[in-house]
């Protein structure tokens, strides 16, 4: 039995990607793709991943 992993963060669809503090070219699609890739990597190890995203300020 693998580990249980919880990924917590802001909803990528609600982030202001025009913020100059974020890496150039970052957008919601890249974040979603990264989450899919991370989930697949954990699953390949036999781990279970839950993702919790939230709106800013809630």
N, CA, C and O atoms as a GROMACS GRO file, in nm:
protein
  232
    1UNK      N    1   0.085  -0.119   0.000
    1UNK     CA    2   0.000   0.000   0.000
    1UNK      C    3   0.088   0.123   0.000
    1UNK      O    4   0.183   0.133   0.078
    2UNK      N    5   0.057   0.217  -0.087
    2UNK     CA    6   0.136   0.339  -0.100
    2UNK      C    7   0.092   0.446   0.000
    2UNK      O    8   0.003   0.426   0.082
    3UNK      N    9   0.157   0.558  -0.012
    3UNK     CA   10   0.126   0.672   0.074
    3UNK      C   11   0.002   0.744   0.024
    3UNK      O   12  -0.040   0.729  -0.091
    4UNK      N   13  -0.056   0.820   0.112
    4UNK     CA   14  -0.166   0.910   0.075
    4UNK      C   15  -0.109   1.051   0.073
    4UNK      O   16  -0.046   1.095   0.169
    5UNK      N   17  -0.130   1.122  -0.038
    5UNK     CA   18  -0.074   1.254  -0.059
    5UNK      C   19  -0.188   1.354  -0.077
    5UNK      O   20  -0.283   1.328  -0.150
    6UNK      N   21  -0.176   1.468  -0.011
    6UNK     CA   22  -0.275   1.575  -0.026
    6UNK      C   23  -0.205   1.697  -0.084
    6UNK      O   24  -0.111   1.749  -0.025
    7UNK      N   25  -0.251   1.742  -0.200
    7UNK     CA   26  -0.200   1.863  -0.264
    7UNK      C   27  -0.303   1.973  -0.240
    7UNK      O   28  -0.419   1.960  -0.277
    8UNK      N   29  -0.260   2.082  -0.177
    8UNK     CA   30  -0.348   2.192  -0.142
    8UNK      C   31  -0.296   2.320  -0.207
    8UNK      O   32  -0.177   2.348  -0.202
    9UNK      N   33  -0.386   2.396  -0.267
    9UNK     CA   34  -0.343   2.523  -0.328
    9UNK      C   35  -0.461   2.603  -0.378
    9UNK      O   36  -0.577   2.564  -0.363
   10UNK      N   37  -0.428   2.716  -0.438
   10UNK     CA   38  -0.530   2.802  -0.496
   10UNK      C   39  -0.582   2.740  -0.625
   10UNK      O   40  -0.509   2.668  -0.694
   11UNK      N   41  -0.707   2.766  -0.657
   11UNK     CA   42  -0.765   2.720  -0.782
   11UNK      C   43  -0.691   2.787  -0.897
   11UNK      O   44  -0.694   2.910  -0.909
   12UNK      N   45  -0.624   2.710  -0.983
   12UNK     CA   46  -0.546   2.769  -1.092
   12UNK      C   47  -0.629   2.856  -1.186
   12UNK      O   48  -0.575   2.946  -1.250
   13UNK      N   49  -0.759   2.831  -1.194
   13UNK     CA   50  -0.844   2.911  -1.282
   13UNK      C   51  -0.877   3.049  -1.224
   13UNK      O   52  -0.932   3.134  -1.294
   14UNK      N   53  -0.843   3.071  -1.097
   14UNK     CA   54  -0.874   3.199  -1.033
   14UNK      C   55  -0.751   3.286  -1.008
   14UNK      O   56  -0.763   3.395  -0.952
   15UNK      N   57  -0.633   3.239  -1.047
   15UNK     CA   58  -0.509   3.312  -1.022
   15UNK      C   59  -0.491   3.420  -1.129
   15UNK      O   60  -0.523   3.398  -1.246
   16UNK      N   61  -0.440   3.536  -1.089
   16UNK     CA   62  -0.408   3.645  -1.182
   16UNK      C   63  -0.268   3.622  -1.238
   16UNK      O   64  -0.169   3.653  -1.172
   17UNK      N   65  -0.260   3.567  -1.356
   17UNK     CA   66  -0.130   3.533  -1.415
   17UNK      C   67  -0.058   3.653  -1.474
   17UNK      O   68   0.051   3.638  -1.530
   18UNK      N   69  -0.117   3.772  -1.464
   18UNK     CA   70  -0.046   3.893  -1.507
   18UNK      C   71   0.044   3.946  -1.396
   18UNK      O   72   0.120   4.040  -1.418
   19UNK      N   73   0.036   3.887  -1.277
   19UNK     CA   74   0.120   3.927  -1.164
   19UNK      C   75   0.267   3.909  -1.203
   19UNK      O   76   0.307   3.798  -1.239
   20UNK      N   77   0.348   4.015  -1.196
   20UNK     CA   78   0.489   4.004  -1.236
   20UNK      C   79   0.573   3.913  -1.146
   20UNK      O   80   0.684   3.877  -1.183
   21UNK      N   81   0.521   3.876  -1.029
   21UNK     CA   82   0.596   3.786  -0.941
   21UNK      C   83   0.586   3.639  -0.985
   21UNK      O   84   0.660   3.554  -0.936
   22UNK      N   85   0.496   3.610  -1.078
   22UNK     CA   86   0.483   3.474  -1.128
   22UNK      C   87   0.577   3.452  -1.246
   22UNK      O   88   0.612   3.548  -1.315
   23UNK      N   89   0.620   3.328  -1.268
   23UNK     CA   90   0.710   3.300  -1.380
   23UNK      C   91   0.647   3.338  -1.514
   23UNK      O   92   0.527   3.319  -1.533
   24UNK      N   93   0.726   3.391  -1.606
   24UNK     CA   94   0.673   3.425  -1.739
   24UNK      C   95   0.614   3.303  -1.809
   24UNK      O   96   0.670   3.194  -1.802
   25UNK      N   97   0.501   3.322  -1.875
   25UNK     CA   98   0.438   3.214  -1.950
   25UNK      C   99   0.351   3.122  -1.866
   25UNK      O  100   0.293   3.028  -1.919
   26UNK      N  101   0.342   3.147  -1.736
   26UNK     CA  102   0.260   3.062  -1.650
   26UNK      C  103   0.113   3.093  -1.674
   26UNK      O  104   0.074   3.209  -1.688
   27UNK      N  105   0.033   2.988  -1.680
   27UNK     CA  106  -0.112   3.005  -1.694
   27UNK      C  107  -0.182   2.883  -1.633
   27UNK      O  108  -0.118   2.786  -1.593
   28UNK      N  109  -0.314   2.891  -1.627
   28UNK     CA  110  -0.391   2.784  -1.564
   28UNK      C  111  -0.371   2.650  -1.633
   28UNK      O  112  -0.365   2.546  -1.566
   29UNK      N  113  -0.361   2.650  -1.765
   29UNK     CA  114  -0.343   2.524  -1.838
   29UNK      C  115  -0.212   2.456  -1.799
   29UNK      O  116  -0.209   2.334  -1.785
   30UNK      N  117  -0.105   2.533  -1.780
   30UNK     CA  118   0.024   2.475  -1.739
   30UNK      C  119   0.015   2.418  -1.598
   30UNK      O  120   0.072   2.312  -1.570
   31UNK      N  121  -0.056   2.487  -1.509
   31UNK     CA  122  -0.071   2.437  -1.372
   31UNK      C  123  -0.151   2.308  -1.372
   31UNK      O  124  -0.114   2.211  -1.306
   32UNK      N  125  -0.262   2.306  -1.446
   32UNK     CA  126  -0.344   2.184  -1.454
   32UNK      C  127  -0.262   2.068  -1.512
   32UNK      O  128  -0.269   1.956  -1.462
   33UNK      N  129  -0.184   2.095  -1.616
   33UNK     CA  130  -0.100   1.991  -1.676
   33UNK      C  131   0.002   1.939  -1.575
   33UNK      O  132   0.029   1.819  -1.569
   34UNK      N  133   0.058   2.029  -1.497
   34UNK     CA  134   0.154   1.988  -1.394
   34UNK      C  135   0.090   1.900  -1.288
   34UNK      O  136   0.151   1.803  -1.243
   35UNK      N  137  -0.032   1.932  -1.250
   35UNK     CA  138  -0.103   1.850  -1.152
   35UNK      C  139  -0.130   1.710  -1.207
   35UNK      O  140  -0.118   1.611  -1.135
   36UNK      N  141  -0.167   1.702  -1.333
   36UNK     CA  142  -0.190   1.571  -1.396
   36UNK      C  143  -0.061   1.491  -1.395
   36UNK      O  144  -0.062   1.372  -1.363
   37UNK      N  145   0.050   1.556  -1.429
   37UNK     CA  146   0.180   1.488  -1.432
   37UNK      C  147   0.221   1.439  -1.293
   37UNK      O  148   0.270   1.327  -1.278
   38UNK      N  149   0.202   1.523  -1.193
   38UNK     CA  150   0.238   1.485  -1.056
   38UNK      C  151   0.150   1.370  -1.008
   38UNK      O  152   0.199   1.275  -0.947
   39UNK      N  153   0.020   1.378  -1.036
   39UNK     CA  154  -0.070   1.269  -0.997
   39UNK      C  155  -0.027   1.138  -1.061
   39UNK      O  156  -0.029   1.034  -0.995
   40UNK      N  157   0.012   1.141  -1.188
   40UNK     CA  158   0.055   1.020  -1.257
   40UNK      C  159   0.183   0.964  -1.196
   40UNK      O  160   0.198   0.843  -1.182
   41UNK      N  161   0.275   1.052  -1.159
   41UNK     CA  162   0.400   1.008  -1.098
   41UNK      C  163   0.375   0.941  -0.963
   41UNK      O  164   0.434   0.837  -0.934
   42UNK      N  165   0.288   0.999  -0.883
   42UNK     CA  166   0.256   0.936  -0.754
   42UNK      C  167   0.184   0.803  -0.776
   42UNK      O  168   0.212   0.705  -0.707
   43UNK      N  169   0.091   0.800  -0.870
   43UNK     CA  170   0.017   0.676  -0.898
   43UNK      C  171   0.112   0.566  -0.944
   43UNK      O  172   0.093   0.449  -0.909
   44UNK      N  173   0.212   0.602  -1.022
   44UNK     CA  174   0.309   0.503  -1.069
   44UNK      C  175   0.386   0.440  -0.953
   44UNK      O  176   0.433   0.327  -0.963
   45UNK      N  177   0.399   0.515  -0.845
   45UNK     CA  178   0.466   0.463  -0.725
   45UNK      C  179   0.371   0.386  -0.635
   45UNK      O  180   0.412   0.327  -0.535
   46UNK      N  181   0.242   0.388  -0.670
   46UNK     CA  182   0.143   0.320  -0.588
   46UNK      C  183   0.081   0.408  -0.482
   46UNK      O  184   0.013   0.360  -0.392
   47UNK      N  185   0.104   0.539  -0.492
   47UNK     CA  186   0.048   0.633  -0.394
   47UNK      C  187  -0.088   0.683  -0.440
   47UNK      O  188  -0.121   0.677  -0.559
   48UNK      N  189  -0.166   0.732  -0.346
   48UNK     CA  190  -0.298   0.790  -0.375
   48UNK      C  191  -0.291   0.940  -0.351
   48UNK      O  192  -0.242   0.984  -0.248
   49UNK      N  193  -0.341   1.019  -0.447
   49UNK     CA  194  -0.336   1.165  -0.437
   49UNK      C  195  -0.476   1.222  -0.432
   49UNK      O  196  -0.562   1.186  -0.512
   50UNK      N  197  -0.499   1.313  -0.338
   50UNK     CA  198  -0.619   1.395  -0.334
   50UNK      C  199  -0.573   1.539  -0.356
   50UNK      O  200  -0.470   1.581  -0.304
   51UNK      N  201  -0.652   1.614  -0.432
   51UNK     CA  202  -0.619   1.754  -0.458
   51UNK      C  203  -0.731   1.841  -0.403
   51UNK      O  204  -0.849   1.815  -0.426
   52UNK      N  205  -0.693   1.944  -0.330
   52UNK     CA  206  -0.788   2.039  -0.272
   52UNK      C  207  -0.749   2.178  -0.321
   52UNK      O  208  -0.644   2.229  -0.284
   53UNK      N  209  -0.832   2.239  -0.404
   53UNK     CA  210  -0.807   2.375  -0.450
   53UNK      C  211  -0.913   2.466  -0.392
   53UNK      O  212  -1.027   2.425  -0.369
   54UNK      N  213  -0.875   2.590  -0.369
   54UNK     CA  214  -0.970   2.684  -0.310
   54UNK      C  215  -0.954   2.821  -0.371
   54UNK      O  216  -0.851   2.853  -0.430
   55UNK      N  217  -1.058   2.900  -0.356
   55UNK     CA  218  -1.054   3.038  -0.403
   55UNK      C  219  -0.974   3.121  -0.302
   55UNK      O  220  -0.974   3.093  -0.182
   56UNK      N  221  -0.907   3.221  -0.352
   56UNK     CA  222  -0.828   3.308  -0.265
   56UNK      C  223  -0.918   3.375  -0.162
   56UNK      O  224  -1.027   3.423  -0.195
   57UNK      N  225  -0.873   3.379  -0.039
   57UNK     CA  226  -0.943   3.452   0.065
   57UNK      C  227  -1.055   3.376   0.135
   57UNK      O  228  -1.118   3.430   0.226
   58UNK      N  229  -1.080   3.256   0.095
   58UNK     CA  230  -1.187   3.180   0.162
   58UNK      C  231  -1.131   3.095   0.273
   58UNK      O  232  -1.205   3.024   0.340
   0.00000   0.00000   0.00000
